[in-house]
């Protein structure tokens, strides 16, 4: 299972944060990739300027590890 994770900075005086998709997890990397592109596009359209530091699909076990840290 895969989850979408975006790390973005928004604005002239950047505020950085993680965006994790609440619609997942997705059973395939392809499904996750499609959702990743849609979510990234929505962020770009609604917040400007935006810098993406990470855009990726991660295995759920990676999500659990990061949440424990």
Backbone as a chain_set.jsonl record, in Angstrom:
{"seq": "XXXXXXXXXXXXXXXXXXXXXXXXXXXXXXXXXXXXXXXXXXXXXXXXXXXXXXXXXXXXXXXXXXXXX", "coords": {"N": [[0.845, -1.177, 0.0], [0.457, 2.264, -0.724], [1.156, 5.69, 0.06], [0.551, 9.13, -0.6], [2.918, 11.721, -0.381], [3.792, 15.033, 0.065], [6.215, 17.575, 0.311], [6.288, 20.877, 0.826], [7.011, 24.355, 0.204], [5.588, 27.501, 0.606], [4.853, 30.733, -0.681], [6.258, 34.129, -0.556], [7.846, 34.614, 1.684], [8.822, 31.89, 2.685], [6.743, 29.364, 4.031], [7.028, 26.214, 5.216], [5.831, 22.864, 4.903], [4.454, 19.538, 5.439], [2.372, 17.657, 3.282], [0.083, 15.215, 3.47], [-1.746, 12.818, 1.812], [-5.077, 12.17, 2.534], [-6.854, 10.485, 1.331], [-5.836, 8.064, 0.586], [-4.659, 4.852, 1.792], [-3.159, 3.674, -1.317], [-3.465, 0.875, -3.476], [-1.745, 0.316, -5.56], [1.328, 1.443, -7.072], [0.962, 2.922, -9.356], [-1.685, 3.988, -9.11], [-1.259, 5.602, -6.88], [0.657, 7.36, -7.931], [-0.897, 8.719, -9.836], [-2.692, 10.075, -8.167], [-0.859, 11.616, -6.768], [0.076, 13.39, -8.764], [-2.296, 14.789, -9.283], [-2.837, 15.989, -6.777], [-0.518, 17.555, -6.444], [-0.836, 19.307, -8.599], [-3.197, 20.628, -7.816], [-2.241, 21.971, -5.532], [-0.349, 23.699, -6.7], [-2.073, 25.3, -8.255], [-3.635, 26.59, -6.348], [-1.995, 27.814, -4.479], [0.553, 30.143, -4.541], [3.775, 31.646, -4.852], [4.989, 28.256, -5.155], [7.18, 25.785, -3.895], [8.294, 22.58, -4.428], [9.729, 20.293, -2.323], [9.757, 17.596, -1.886], [8.084, 15.08, -3.672], [6.352, 12.348, -3.63], [5.432, 8.842, -3.635], [5.039, 6.799, -0.924], [5.788, 3.746, 0.812], [3.504, 2.297, 3.107], [4.709, 1.366, 5.462], [6.899, 3.05, 5.671], [5.628, 5.45, 6.264], [4.57, 4.904, 8.816], [6.961, 4.6, 10.238], [8.074, 7.207, 10.074], [6.134, 8.656, 11.459], [6.486, 7.767, 14.047], [8.939, 8.765, 14.717]], "CA": [[0.0, 0.0, 0.0], [1.231, 3.483, -0.906], [0.571, 6.957, 0.494], [1.124, 10.32, -1.231], [3.551, 12.672, 0.524], [4.38, 16.227, -0.54], [6.845, 18.541, 1.207], [6.23, 22.104, 0.036], [7.175, 25.68, 0.802], [4.66, 28.385, -0.099], [4.89, 32.157, -0.408], [7.495, 34.891, -0.704], [8.577, 34.304, 2.912], [8.277, 30.535, 2.655], [6.262, 28.543, 5.128], [7.179, 24.862, 4.706], [5.075, 21.856, 5.626], [4.147, 18.268, 4.778], [0.991, 17.375, 2.909], [-0.122, 13.782, 3.29], [-3.069, 12.568, 1.256], [-5.976, 11.428, 3.423], [-7.718, 9.597, 0.553], [-5.186, 6.76, 0.427], [-3.562, 4.421, 0.921], [-3.461, 3.128, -2.635], [-2.947, -0.489, -3.602], [-0.675, 0.239, -6.557], [2.159, 2.633, -7.256], [0.348, 3.699, -10.445], [-2.797, 4.759, -8.525], [-0.662, 6.616, -6.018], [1.272, 8.352, -8.809], [-1.958, 9.539, -10.416], [-3.179, 10.966, -7.106], [0.239, 12.546, -6.494], [0.059, 14.431, -9.792], [-3.499, 15.608, -9.081], [-2.659, 16.781, -5.564], [0.512, 18.559, -6.725], [-1.452, 20.297, -9.483], [-4.11, 21.434, -7.002], [-1.436, 22.853, -4.682], [0.2, 24.745, -7.566], [-3.14, 26.193, -8.698], [-4.242, 27.317, -5.237], [-0.993, 28.51, -3.668], [1.641, 30.569, -5.405], [4.572, 30.602, -5.492], [5.167, 27.02, -4.388], [8.381, 25.0, -4.174], [8.163, 21.204, -3.954], [10.979, 19.672, -1.913], [9.56, 16.172, -2.144], [6.814, 14.646, -4.249], [6.57, 10.923, -3.817], [4.58, 7.829, -3.043], [5.846, 6.016, 0.011], [5.158, 2.559, 1.372], [2.892, 2.597, 4.396], [5.64, 1.128, 6.568], [7.709, 4.267, 5.79], [4.778, 6.441, 6.928], [4.519, 4.548, 10.216], [8.278, 4.882, 10.81], [8.22, 8.659, 10.188], [5.23, 9.157, 12.485], [7.033, 7.387, 15.353], [10.176, 9.542, 14.969]], "C": [[0.895, 1.246, 0.0], [0.442, 4.708, -0.463], [1.305, 8.102, -0.188], [1.708, 11.226, -0.143], [4.147, 13.805, -0.292], [5.028, 17.047, 0.572], [6.983, 19.811, 0.393], [6.539, 23.329, 0.89], [6.368, 26.65, -0.057], [4.898, 29.828, 0.319], [6.253, 32.784, -0.593], [8.415, 34.694, 0.496], [8.155, 32.886, 3.279], [7.906, 29.938, 4.012], [6.277, 27.117, 4.578], [6.398, 23.87, 5.568], [4.887, 20.609, 4.769], [2.667, 18.228, 4.436], [0.917, 15.87, 2.682], [-1.569, 13.563, 2.878], [-3.893, 11.702, 2.203], [-6.883, 10.463, 2.662], [-7.142, 8.197, 0.431], [-5.365, 5.917, 1.658], [-4.073, 3.776, -0.365], [-2.784, 1.772, -2.784], [-1.809, -0.601, -4.604], [0.091, 1.563, -6.63], [1.578, 3.518, -8.35], [-0.804, 4.556, -9.92], [-2.258, 5.899, -7.67], [-0.041, 7.729, -6.861], [0.253, 9.273, -9.449], [-2.493, 10.531, -9.39], [-2.125, 12.012, -6.763], [0.22, 13.696, -7.489], [-1.144, 15.354, -9.611], [-3.341, 16.53, -7.874], [-1.625, 17.88, -5.779], [-0.041, 19.671, -7.614], [-2.392, 21.213, -8.706], [-3.348, 22.413, -6.109], [-0.88, 24.007, -5.511], [-0.865, 25.759, -7.994], [-3.654, 27.085, -7.571], [-3.268, 28.113, -4.378], [0.171, 28.874, -4.563], [2.473, 31.618, -4.688], [4.729, 29.397, -4.564], [6.448, 26.32, -4.843], [8.149, 23.613, -3.592], [9.543, 20.671, -3.588], [10.926, 18.167, -2.097], [8.166, 15.978, -2.712], [6.991, 13.167, -4.473], [5.462, 10.084, -3.197], [5.469, 6.981, -2.144], [5.051, 4.809, 0.501], [4.608, 2.897, 2.744], [3.828, 2.348, 5.567], [6.583, 2.314, 6.744], [6.929, 5.352, 6.523], [4.762, 6.168, 8.424], [5.827, 4.855, 10.914], [8.463, 6.37, 11.044], [7.331, 9.233, 11.269], [5.748, 8.853, 13.889], [8.24, 8.235, 15.741], [9.869, 10.887, 15.577]], "O": [[1.946, 1.273, 0.64], [-0.781, 4.756, -0.595], [2.526, 8.063, -0.341], [1.073, 11.466, 0.883], [4.914, 13.572, -1.227], [4.455, 17.196, 1.652], [7.7, 19.839, -0.608], [6.357, 23.336, 2.107], [6.45, 26.626, -1.285], [5.114, 30.125, 1.494], [7.262, 32.098, -0.761], [9.633, 34.616, 0.337], [7.244, 32.694, 4.085], [8.659, 30.008, 4.983], [5.613, 26.836, 3.58], [6.314, 24.012, 6.788], [5.121, 20.615, 3.561], [1.822, 18.7, 5.197], [1.6, 15.324, 1.815], [-2.495, 14.063, 3.517], [-3.453, 10.63, 2.62], [-7.614, 9.695, 3.287], [-7.882, 7.242, 0.195], [-6.183, 6.263, 2.51], [-5.237, 3.391, -0.481], [-1.68, 1.551, -2.287], [-0.992, -1.517, -4.51], [-0.424, 2.631, -6.301], [1.691, 4.742, -8.277], [-0.889, 5.737, -10.256], [-2.752, 7.024, -7.736], [-0.194, 8.908, -6.542], [0.498, 10.471, -9.594], [-2.72, 11.697, -9.712], [-2.459, 13.166, -6.496], [0.337, 14.857, -7.095], [-1.022, 16.568, -9.769], [-3.673, 17.713, -7.944], [-1.828, 19.014, -5.345], [0.258, 20.846, -7.399], [-2.389, 22.427, -8.908], [-3.767, 23.559, -5.948], [-0.928, 25.16, -5.084], [-0.579, 26.953, -8.083], [-4.066, 28.219, -7.819], [-3.683, 28.996, -3.628], [0.716, 28.021, -5.264], [1.903, 32.43, -3.959], [4.613, 29.516, -3.345], [6.752, 26.274, -6.035], [7.845, 23.476, -2.407], [10.429, 20.602, -4.439], [11.932, 17.538, -2.425], [7.203, 16.62, -2.291], [7.696, 12.756, -5.395], [4.68, 10.546, -2.366], [6.524, 6.506, -2.565], [3.824, 4.841, 0.592], [5.193, 3.704, 3.465], [3.749, 3.054, 6.572], [7.03, 2.569, 7.862], [7.503, 6.096, 7.319], [4.92, 7.092, 9.222], [5.825, 5.318, 12.055], [8.957, 6.77, 12.098], [7.713, 10.195, 11.935], [5.474, 9.606, 14.823], [8.538, 8.41, 16.923], [10.784, 11.664, 15.851]]}, "num_chains": 1, "name": "protein.A"}
